[in-house]
Amino acid sequence: MQFRNMLVLALAASVIASPTKRDDKDDGDKKQKTDKNEGSYYKVEDGGKTAHKSAGAKVTKTAKHHGSSKTSAPHAPAKSGGAGVGGGSYVPPGGSYNLPGGDGGSTNGTTGGGGSYSGGLQTTFPTPKGSQNLAAVKTIGPGEKFDGGMQLWDRSPSTCKGQSEGGNKDAVFILQEGATLSNVVIGPNNGEGIHCLGSCTLNNVWFQKVCEDAITFKQTSGTSFVNGGGAQDAEDKVLQHNGGGTVHVKDFYCKNCSKMYRSCGNCKTQTARKSIFENCKLDGGKVLAGVNGNNGDTAEIKNSCVVGAEVCENFEGNSSGKEPSLVGKGPDGKSCVATGVKSSC
């Protein structure tokens, strides 16, 4: 009996010492959430670096799947947009304001630019971050936004023919109604720079050397905006207003430019054109704004600096193609109104 009791006790001790087997497949494989708001991270495509999502960076959302990462394929753009931002966004010193006519989006294969702009006059011409030589003019469609990534954009072969009038085909960019062009440096080897066929927005656009003219506005109505940027070494006009409506220029810099702005003096179709200039600077040249008072043109220049040139000139425009005659120089309080304009700065 004593032996049997000892055997029972030994068996009981053996059972107590043995671990119980568990089904732990759930504990060893924790479920990873793939919801768009949880359990995910952002892969920032900025030269291969991975970081959290930040403003202005192109992002591809990547979800975690049980210890491994699976990157979803990026959506293909509807149209090729050329260069991305790539560090070419413009934030100059000075104040800031909300850009009219833009929401900061992009519909042409790029990110950033397009609609947001931190204002301020910049007088140092930027160094391009690469170059794009175009065999033909590039068109930005209606309502589209294109960011040039602060690259140099030009034509090859050159379409510059001195002061000979060119056409749309000689430009670098054509902007259709509501289009926006941002962060671009225009080279010297083109005759016409940019043609706006409708109201357009230009943000931080620079011209290394102007050929015939830099920007031509052909809109029939509405308002086109030039925000920031600048041009240099223009023998004649920088901003040529051939259509109607309003051209609103802010924080624009011209160095050695004959005329910053000119309302067409002898176009076949003449109309009253309006121009507004805020916080602009013309350093060397002939005149900031030339208007045709007899057609009802007006130029308003505010808080700007004009060094070694006239603030404005008033012409008698015509539709016959003849050279318009000069009526007067300087602000007259009607065709040309100037407030807070300095002659040195």
Number of C-alpha atoms within 10 A of each C-alpha: 6 6 7 9 9 10 11 10 10 11 10 10 10 9 10 9 8 8 7 7 6 6 7 8 8 8 8 8 10 10 11 14 14 13 10 11 8 11 13 17 18 17 20 18 14 14 7 8 8 13 13 10 15 10 7 14 18 18 19 17 16 18 22 17 14 11 10 8 12 11 13 10 9 9 8 8 11 9 10 11 18 14 18 21 23 21 13 21 22 23 15 16 11 11 10 13 10 12 18 14 18 19 13 15 16 20 18 20 18 24 24 25 29 29 21 21 23 18 23 22 22 21 18 9 15 19 11 18 15 12 17 16 15 15 13 16 18 15 18 21 17 16 17 19 31 32 29 29 27 28 24 22 24 25 25 14 12 16 22 22 15 14 13 9 12 17 9 17 16 23 27 28 25 24 27 21 19 22 26 29 25 30 27 26 28 28 24 21 24 30 27 27 30 27 26 27 20 24 28 26 27 27 27 27 22 28 26 19 21 28 26 22 28 29 24 24 25 20 23 15 13 14 21 27 20 22 25 29 28 29 26 23 19 23 19 21 26 29 23 22 25 22 24 23 21 24 25 17 21 22 22 26 24 26 19 18 26 22 26 32 26 23 29 22 24 18 16 12 12 19 21 17 23 20 24 17 23 21 20 26 29 29 23 20 22 23 24 31 26 31 29 30 21 15 17 14 23 24 32 20 25 18 14 24 23 23 19 15 18 20 27 28 24 25 22 17 26 20 15 12 11 11 13 17 13 14 13 13 15 17 19 13 12 13 23 24 17 20 13 11 17 15 15 11 9
